[in-house]
Amino acid sequence: MPLNLSSCLRQATPADLEVLLTLVQEYYAYDQIDFEESRQRKALAELLENSSLGQIWLLEDQGQPFGYAVLTFGYAIESGGRDAILDELYLREAYRGQGLGSQVLAFVEAFCRKEGLTGLYLVVERKNLRAQSVYRKLNYVESDRLIFGKFLD
């Protein structure tokens, strides 16, 4: 039976840190992103403790975690004020292809509207064509801009 998002999505709490670290590590291995436990632990802990920075939601099936979504808040003149980035969205393989990712995006969009945010942006690896296809179907538009980054620590 397909899962209903309302029955499997909940806001993560600081008590979920270890579960989230495991899921983040799985996601980073899937998308071939460098996982540095101390860096990711610090970022997750800070976000779990300070909701003014963003939100983390955990996805569970009968109490067993199978994914998560991370939304972080920002501010941009171009978007007209407070905006957000769906920084990470991960579902374990067995839960992909069932429309859950699209449901999570709809939930996040509604959350952002309720919070008065003016824009929602997504981060996706260039090689993750499956996710890009979902985002395009949901009317997200690929930017012509390149985003450059640098760790400052």
C-alpha positions in Angstrom: 0.0 0.0 0.0 1.4 3.4 -0.9 2.4 5.6 2.0 0.6 8.8 2.9 2.9 11.7 3.5 1.0 13.0 6.5 1.5 9.6 8.3 5.2 9.4 7.6 6.6 12.9 7.8 7.5 14.7 11.0 9.7 17.5 12.1 13.0 16.2 13.3 14.2 16.9 16.9 17.7 16.9 18.4 17.1 13.3 19.5 17.1 12.4 15.8 20.7 13.5 15.2 22.2 10.0 15.0 19.5 8.7 12.7 19.9 11.8 10.5 23.7 11.3 10.3 23.2 7.8 9.1 20.7 9.0 6.4 23.0 11.8 5.4 25.9 9.4 5.0 23.8 7.2 2.8 22.7 10.1 0.7 26.2 11.4 0.3 27.4 8.0 -0.8 24.5 7.8 -3.3 25.3 11.2 -4.8 29.1 10.8 -4.4 29.4 13.8 -2.0 32.3 13.9 0.5 31.0 13.0 3.9 32.9 14.5 6.8 31.1 13.4 10.0 32.2 16.2 12.2 31.1 18.8 9.6 27.7 17.2 9.0 27.2 16.5 12.7 27.8 20.2 13.6 25.6 21.5 10.9 22.7 19.1 11.7 22.9 19.8 15.4 22.9 23.5 15.0 19.9 23.3 12.6 18.0 21.0 14.9 18.5 23.4 17.8 17.8 26.7 15.9 14.6 26.7 13.7 15.4 30.3 12.6 18.0 28.7 10.3 15.6 26.2 8.7 13.8 23.0 9.2 14.6 19.2 9.0 11.8 16.7 8.4 12.3 13.0 8.9 10.3 10.4 6.9 9.4 7.1 8.7 7.5 4.0 7.7 6.1 2.4 10.9 8.7 4.1 13.0 11.6 3.1 10.7 13.4 6.1 9.0 13.7 6.0 5.3 14.4 9.6 4.3 14.7 13.3 5.2 14.4 16.8 3.9 16.4 19.8 4.9 15.2 23.4 4.2 17.5 26.3 5.0 16.4 29.9 5.1 18.1 32.8 3.3 17.5 36.3 2.0 17.9 37.6 -1.5 17.2 40.9 -3.1 16.4 39.2 -6.4 13.7 37.0 -4.9 12.2 39.9 -3.0 13.2 38.9 0.6 13.3 35.8 2.7 13.7 32.7 0.6 14.8 29.1 1.2 16.9 26.3 -0.3 15.7 22.7 -0.2 19.3 21.8 0.6 18.8 18.0 0.8 16.1 15.6 0.0 16.8 11.9 0.3 14.7 8.7 0.2 16.1 5.2 0.5 15.9 3.3 -2.8 12.8 1.2 -1.8 10.8 4.4 -1.4 11.7 6.1 -4.7 9.4 6.2 -7.7 6.2 6.3 -5.6 5.6 10.0 -5.7 6.8 10.6 -2.2 9.5 13.1 -3.4 6.8 15.1 -5.2 4.7 15.0 -2.1 7.6 16.2 0.1 8.2 19.1 -2.4 4.5 20.1 -2.3 4.6 20.0 1.5 7.8 22.2 1.6 6.3 24.6 -0.9 3.2 25.0 1.3 5.4 25.4 4.4 7.3 28.2 2.6 4.2 30.0 1.5 2.8 29.8 5.1 6.0 31.3 6.4 5.9 34.1 3.9 9.0 33.1 1.9 9.3 34.6 -1.6 11.4 31.9 -3.3 12.3 28.2 -3.1 15.4 26.9 -4.7 16.7 23.3 -5.0 20.2 21.9 -5.0 20.7 18.8 -7.2 23.8 17.1 -8.5 24.3 17.5 -12.3 24.5 13.7 -12.7 21.2 13.0 -10.8 19.0 13.0 -13.8 16.2 11.2 -12.0 15.7 14.0 -9.5 16.1 16.7 -12.2 13.2 15.1 -14.1 11.0 15.2 -11.0 11.8 18.9 -10.4 11.1 19.8 -14.0 7.7 18.1 -13.9 6.9 20.2 -10.8 7.7 23.4 -12.7 11.1 24.1 -11.2 13.3 25.8 -13.7 17.0 25.2 -14.1 19.1 28.4 -13.7 21.6 29.5 -16.3 23.8 30.6 -13.4 26.6 28.6 -12.0 26.9 28.4 -8.2 30.4 28.4 -6.9 31.3 27.4 -3.4 34.1 27.2 -0.9 34.4 25.9 2.6 35.6 28.6 4.9 36.8 26.4 7.8 
